[in-house]
Amino acid sequence: MQEHLRRRQAALDAADVELAEDAFVFSPDPASLKPWNPDTITHKYERHARAAGIRSSLKELRHYSATQLLSNGIDLRTVAGRLGHAGGGVTTLRFYAQFVRPADQQAAAMLSSQLTELRKRERLWELFNEIPTVDLDALSQLATDLAPKADLDEPTASAYLQEFAQNRRPRSA
């Protein structure tokens, strides 16, 4: 923006024209007294895209940008700000909610997986507590015996059992 203003000022200085306080930042007029037509950028994009062999509109590019940002984990508020949406992302969410779904599904799968592992660990804990005393030297065999019952692999069961054995309090008689 600063560079644009420097170039504009240099052109005005060369023409011995003073920049008005209420001048437009982007204007086809040398004195910046009238704004660009709102479609100017759209037409320029279409012209450059066509020359580059890209078949899309500026609106499609905007949608692509928002979709990619949301799909790749950029938070909604940041995407909304980049799109110029006010209101904390409400407009962005309304238009791009379908692109948040894959991330939501990924989050749900991750939580489900963690809960499944937690349930397996809890099952192993229950099985472990059914054994009155445990010989620490026999934990490896115990992991082999209990892992299938808790739907765990042996190394994971072994690690959990070692933790359980270390934290187990002696039972009172």
N, C-alpha and C positions, 0 to 999 in steps of 0.2 A: 504494500500500500504506500509506504514511504517513497519507494522507488517511482511508483506511478505519479505521485504528487511532485517529485523532483523533476521528472520528465515534463509534466504538465506546466510547471512553473518556468522551466527553461524555454519551452515553446512560447509561453506568454511573454516572457522577458524579451525574446527575440522579436516578437511582434509589437513590443512596447504596449502591451495590454495588461491591465491590473486585474487580478483575480478577485471577484466579488466575494464577500463574506458568506453569502448564501448560494455559492456556486455548487453545482453538482459534481460529485467526485468522478463519476463516469458520464461523459457527455461527448457527442459528436461535434458539438459547437466549440470552437477554439476558446471562447470566453467561459465555457461551461455554464451557460445560462439556461440551457434546456437539457432534460435528461435523455438518455438513450430510450428508444422504444423498448418496452418490456420483452419483446420477442427477439431482440438483437442477439443475445447470447444463445438462445435456442437455435436461431438460424446459423450463427457462426459454428456452433457445435455440429449441426447437421452437415454443413459444408465440409468441415474438417473430418468428420467421421466417414462421410462418403468417400473423400479422397484417400482415407486410410483403409477403406474396405470394411468398415465397421457398420453393421446394420442395427442401429438402435437409436432411440431418442434420448434426449437429455433426461426426461422423466424416467425412462428405463434405467439409465445410468444411476440416477438417484435411488431407485428401488434396489438395484443391484448392490450399491454401496451399503444401504441400510441392512439388507439381507445378509451380506457377508459379515458386517460388523457384529450383528446380533448372533449369527450362527457360530461365530468364532469367539464368543464369550465376552464381547465388549458390553459393558453395562448399559441398560436402557437409557439412563439419564445422559450419558455421554453421547449415545447415538442420537437422542432427541435434540441435544444441543447442536450437533453437527448438521442436523436437518433443519434447524431453526424452529423446532417445535417448542412452544412454551408449555407450561403446566406440568413439568416434571415427568414427561414421557407418556401422558395419557393418550395424546394423539398418535404418537409413535406406536404405542402398544396396540391401539385400535387397528391401525393399518398393517402392522407387521407381526401381530400375535402368532400367526401361523408359522413364522420363522423362529419363534421362541420355542415352539413345541419340541423340536428335536433336542434342544438343550434341556428342556423340562423332562423329556423321556430319559435322557442320559442321567439326569440327577435322580430320577425315580429308580432307575436300574441300579445306580451306585448305592442308594440307600437300601434297596431291597437286598442287594448282595451283602451289604454289611450286616443287615438284620439276620440274614440266613446264617452267616458266619457266627453271629452272636448266639443264635439259637443252638447251633452245633456245639459251641463252647459250653453253653448252659447244660446241654444234654450230657456232655462229658463230665461236667462238674457233678451232676446228679449221680452218674455212674460211679465216679470216684468216691463220693460220699457214702455210697452203699458198702464200701469196703472199710471194715473197722480199723485196720492198721495196714500201712503200706511200707514195705521195705524199699528204701531209696535205690538199692541196687537192682530191684526188680521193675523199675519204671519203664525200661525199654520193652520188656515183655508185656507189661500192662498196657502200654501204648499199642502194641500189636493186637492185643485182645479187644481193647475198647474202641479203637479208631473206627472200625466198621460199624459198630453200634451207634456211634455219634456222627456217622457219615463224614469222617475226617480222614485225611491221609495220615500215615504214621508219623512223619516228622512234625506236623502241626500238633497232633495229639500228644506227642512226646514233649514238645515245648510247653503246652498247656499243663500237662501233668506235672512237670517239674515246677512250674509256677504254683500249682495247687499244693503240691507237697511242701514247698517252702513256706507257704502261707497257712498251712493247716495247723490248727491249734490242737494240742493233745486233748483227747476226750476224757472227761472226768468219769470216774467209776461210780 
